[in-house]
Amino acid sequence: KGFTDLGFDIGNSETPIIPVMLGDEDLARAFSARLFEEGVFASAICFPMVPRGTARVRVIVSATFSQEDCDAGLAAFKKVAAELQ
């Protein structure tokens, strides 16, 4: 819900793996790198792992995350999105 509230397309995943769809491969790589600088690990998934034009960053949520962890992660996504999109 936090991702969709921020305007991200996360598809229909029903697992702890959340794909944050970005489309552009260069954007996905830059987004992943900036998130890492903000303390969030979200892998860029690009061609040939997915079809061209469907690049994404992948987040895996863990039951060990606190609400504060989740809030900090979403804040990082919001900050990076404002910088890059």
Backbone bond lengths (Angstrom), bond angles and torsions (degrees), N, CA, C in turn:
res aa  C-N    CA-C-N  psi(-1)  N-CA   C-N-CA  omega(-1)  CA-C   N-CA-C  phi
1 K - - - 1.445 - - 1.526 111.08 -
2 G 1.331 116.45 -38.59 1.456 119.67 -179.83 1.519 112.58 -59.98
3 F 1.330 116.35 -41.30 1.466 119.79 179.30 1.524 111.35 -66.33
4 T 1.321 116.70 -45.11 1.460 118.76 -179.13 1.531 110.92 -67.56
5 D 1.328 117.41 -33.83 1.467 120.45 176.27 1.528 110.96 -62.03
6 L 1.343 116.63 -29.37 1.468 121.13 177.56 1.528 112.38 -85.03
7 G 1.338 117.04 -2.28 1.460 121.12 177.39 1.516 114.85 94.13
8 F 1.335 117.67 9.66 1.460 120.58 179.33 1.526 110.85 -84.92
9 D 1.326 115.55 144.87 1.460 123.24 173.10 1.521 106.86 -89.05
10 I 1.326 116.97 116.92 1.465 120.41 179.00 1.528 111.86 -113.44
11 G 1.305 116.73 14.47 1.456 119.72 177.26 1.520 111.39 65.41
12 N 1.323 115.06 -148.46 1.468 120.97 -176.26 1.518 112.55 -122.05
13 S 1.305 118.12 28.87 1.458 121.45 -177.75 1.521 110.68 -61.55
14 E 1.321 115.86 135.63 1.462 121.54 175.53 1.520 110.39 -116.33
15 T 1.307 116.18 27.81 1.462 122.28 -179.70 1.523 108.39 -122.26
16 P 1.330 117.73 174.12 1.468 119.64 175.94 1.531 113.02 -68.20
17 I 1.335 117.60 -9.39 1.464 121.57 178.58 1.530 108.11 -88.39
18 I 1.335 115.39 117.67 1.456 120.76 -177.41 1.522 109.14 -111.47
19 P 1.342 117.84 114.09 1.467 120.05 175.10 1.529 109.91 -85.90
20 V 1.305 116.19 120.73 1.462 120.62 176.47 1.523 105.81 -97.77
21 M 1.321 115.39 102.47 1.451 122.30 -171.92 1.529 110.88 -73.07
22 L 1.336 115.87 124.97 1.460 121.31 179.58 1.520 111.98 -119.67
23 G 1.329 117.59 -23.96 1.465 121.56 177.08 1.515 113.75 86.74
24 D 1.304 116.91 -65.50 1.464 122.58 -175.56 1.536 111.05 -78.55
25 E 1.325 116.01 130.69 1.467 120.98 -176.92 1.525 112.83 -66.92
26 D 1.326 116.91 -43.08 1.467 119.48 178.81 1.526 110.73 -63.09
27 L 1.321 116.63 -39.84 1.458 120.91 177.66 1.524 110.63 -63.45
28 A 1.326 117.13 -43.28 1.465 120.26 -179.81 1.530 110.83 -61.67
29 R 1.322 116.85 -42.65 1.471 119.70 179.09 1.527 111.20 -65.18
30 A 1.324 116.70 -44.67 1.468 120.86 179.63 1.526 110.57 -65.62
31 F 1.311 116.52 -40.10 1.462 121.41 179.65 1.521 109.83 -61.93
32 S 1.324 116.43 -46.65 1.461 121.17 178.97 1.532 111.28 -60.02
33 A 1.322 116.72 -44.71 1.470 121.03 -179.44 1.524 111.32 -63.54
34 R 1.334 117.49 -43.12 1.469 120.63 -179.96 1.520 111.12 -68.07
35 L 1.328 117.19 -38.97 1.461 119.35 176.50 1.522 110.72 -60.40
36 F 1.325 116.86 -41.37 1.463 120.91 179.10 1.525 110.11 -60.16
37 E 1.325 117.03 -41.10 1.465 121.06 176.97 1.525 111.41 -62.73
38 E 1.329 116.44 -26.54 1.468 122.07 178.50 1.529 111.91 -90.47
39 G 1.346 117.09 3.47 1.459 120.56 177.29 1.515 115.39 90.42
40 V 1.333 116.74 15.38 1.463 121.31 -179.44 1.524 108.78 -118.31
41 F 1.331 116.64 125.68 1.456 120.66 177.08 1.518 108.80 -95.03
42 A 1.330 116.35 113.95 1.458 123.35 177.24 1.526 106.31 -140.74
43 S 1.310 116.44 109.35 1.468 122.07 -175.66 1.514 112.26 -68.79
44 A 1.341 115.97 137.87 1.460 120.58 171.05 1.521 108.18 -78.29
45 I 1.312 116.56 130.13 1.465 122.60 178.26 1.531 106.27 -116.67
46 C 1.328 115.17 111.29 1.466 121.65 -173.11 1.528 110.21 -130.66
47 F 1.335 115.73 172.13 1.464 122.03 174.69 1.532 108.47 -53.82
48 P 1.310 119.46 133.85 1.459 130.11 14.41 1.527 114.47 -96.27
49 M 1.353 117.96 8.06 1.467 119.51 178.60 1.527 111.77 -70.23
50 V 1.325 115.81 -29.81 1.473 122.65 176.22 1.520 107.31 -135.73
51 P 1.327 118.27 159.59 1.467 119.54 179.03 1.533 111.94 -60.96
52 R 1.333 115.64 150.29 1.470 119.98 176.33 1.531 109.71 -53.69
53 G 1.310 114.74 142.47 1.456 119.97 179.29 1.515 114.72 84.80
54 T 1.329 117.21 0.89 1.466 120.38 179.68 1.528 111.58 -122.79
55 A 1.327 117.00 26.16 1.466 121.04 -179.35 1.529 109.93 -60.72
56 R 1.304 113.97 152.93 1.459 120.77 -176.39 1.515 110.47 -155.07
57 V 1.295 117.00 167.98 1.459 121.06 164.81 1.523 105.76 -110.30
58 R 1.312 114.80 144.64 1.465 119.94 -175.03 1.518 109.47 -113.09
59 V 1.310 115.54 127.93 1.452 123.20 178.50 1.526 107.68 -114.20
60 I 1.315 116.65 137.96 1.458 120.75 175.35 1.522 107.77 -117.65
61 V 1.313 116.14 117.62 1.457 122.27 -178.84 1.525 109.22 -88.15
62 S 1.312 115.65 138.85 1.452 121.72 -179.25 1.524 110.61 -117.69
63 A 1.314 115.94 147.10 1.465 120.60 176.64 1.526 111.58 -63.80
64 T 1.321 116.91 -16.40 1.469 119.80 179.49 1.523 112.45 -80.92
65 F 1.343 117.76 -9.64 1.461 121.13 179.29 1.530 109.40 -71.56
66 S 1.314 115.81 135.15 1.461 120.78 173.53 1.533 108.54 -84.16
67 Q 1.311 115.44 169.97 1.466 119.46 175.21 1.526 109.74 -60.81
68 E 1.333 116.34 -36.88 1.459 120.80 178.83 1.530 111.08 -64.50
69 D 1.340 116.90 -38.89 1.466 120.88 176.01 1.528 110.42 -60.05
70 C 1.313 115.56 -46.86 1.469 120.10 -179.24 1.524 110.85 -64.27
71 D 1.327 116.44 -42.84 1.470 120.06 179.19 1.524 111.28 -62.99
72 A 1.340 117.19 -40.27 1.469 120.99 179.05 1.524 110.53 -65.94
73 G 1.327 117.09 -40.02 1.458 120.52 177.67 1.513 111.92 -62.77
74 L 1.318 116.59 -44.95 1.468 120.38 178.58 1.523 111.18 -64.97
75 A 1.325 117.23 -37.39 1.471 120.18 177.42 1.521 110.46 -62.86
76 A 1.335 116.76 -38.72 1.465 120.48 177.87 1.524 110.28 -65.51
77 F 1.327 118.01 -42.67 1.467 120.77 177.12 1.527 110.82 -60.57
78 K 1.315 116.80 -42.37 1.464 121.05 179.93 1.525 110.12 -62.84
79 K 1.337 117.03 -44.28 1.456 121.89 -178.66 1.524 111.20 -64.38
80 V 1.325 116.43 -47.69 1.466 121.00 -178.10 1.530 110.41 -66.07
81 A 1.320 117.45 -39.68 1.461 120.38 177.95 1.519 111.02 -60.82
82 A 1.317 116.88 -40.99 1.462 120.33 179.13 1.522 111.36 -64.28
83 E 1.314 116.38 -33.41 1.469 121.03 179.73 1.519 112.61 -75.74
84 L 1.324 117.37 -39.40 1.473 121.35 -167.84 1.522 115.06 -104.48
85 Q 1.298 118.98 -21.47 1.467 118.72 -175.24 1.493 111.96 -103.58
